[in-house]
Amino acid sequence: MVVLSLQPLVCPPHGNDSLIRRGRRSSGYVLRCGIAEPSGEPAPLGQKTQYRDGFLEKAFMALFARKMEKFASSSSSNQSKSNGFWDYDYESFVNVSKRVMQGRSRKQQQQVVREVLLSMLPPGAPAQFRKLFPPTKWAAEFNAALTVPFFHWLVGPSEVVEVEVNGVKQRSGVHIKKCRYLENSGCVGMCVNMCKVPTQDFFTNEFGLPLTMNPNFEDMSCDMVYGQVPPPFEEDPVSKQPCYANICSMANPSNTVCPKLQA
């Protein structure tokens, strides 16, 4: 089980870079001190990465948030009524996600995300995707390449990396340096139920292209592997992950596993 350390990272004087080895990867991460620029490295754990979202990024945030508002708790319905399309930002998008979780089981949360994703696509899109992108090495590598620019607004900076799938080396991996969704929500349950599992299931079952996502809760990075079939939830290490006790507003420190991960 991965244990999160919330000790602040001490920067060297004058803003010099420091090399910190964290998580499961054998290579080091170069983390810059202070607040990271949007096009640079993410801020170290304990500091929040700053983004300068443009027109397209804000459009995606608003579109997803408004789609999810239909399933969100009515406790903040006045907010949804007053929000125009361009009034949404990333923080309000995350807040909508939190309200979607309220009163829903793990499976129900994942089903909401599936319905939202389907609502974003034209009729027959999954079938067309299966024709265009059968589960081949080329399709896996192509989708990995598309993920980096198209999902920057959602997960932050990422890069295509080489992975091994069924004994074959291919560039179908995407390393997310510090997931924006996890960083802003600070919630293990939201990461797993509203992102990891439904995204895996959507690509694997709706699109027919297997996808496995491996979040690292120590440094908030994540590795996506296109072409790799995800394990059953009960066999996935994330199913035993505890809360971020000190940063999650919904955390239950007395539980050894995040309550949102329980059936």
HELIX and SHEET records of a PDB file:
HELIX    1   1 PRO A   13  GLY A   15  5                                   3    
HELIX    2   2 PHE A   55  GLU A   69  1                                  15    
HELIX    3   3 SER A   74  SER A   76  5                                   3    
HELIX    4   4 SER A   77  SER A   82  1                                   6    
HELIX    5   5 PHE A   85  ASP A   87  5                                   3    
HELIX    6   6 TYR A   90  MET A  101  1                                  12    
HELIX    7   7 ARG A  106  SER A  119  1                                  14    
HELIX    8   8 ALA A  125  LEU A  132  1                                   8    
HELIX    9   9 LYS A  137  PHE A  150  1                                  14    
HELIX   10  10 HIS A  152  VAL A  155  1                                   4    
HELIX   11  11 ARG A  180  SER A  185  1                                   6    
HELIX   12  12 VAL A  188  CYS A  191  1                                   4    
HELIX   13  13 VAL A  192  LYS A  196  3                                   5    
HELIX   14  14 VAL A  197  ASP A  201  1                                   5    
HELIX   15  15 PHE A  202  GLU A  206  3                                   5    
HELIX   16  16 PHE A  233  GLU A  235  5                                   3    
HELIX   17  17 PRO A  237  LYS A  240  5                                   4    
HELIX   18  18 PRO A  259  LEU A  261  5                                   3    
SHEET    1   A 2 SER A  18  ILE A  20  0                                        
SHEET    2   A 2 TYR A  29  LEU A  31 -1                                        
SHEET    1   B 4 SER A 158  VAL A 165  0                                        
SHEET    2   B 4 VAL A 168  ILE A 176 -1                                        
SHEET    3   B 4 SER A 221  TYR A 226 -1                                        
SHEET    4   B 4 LEU A 211  ASN A 216 -1                                        
END                                                                             
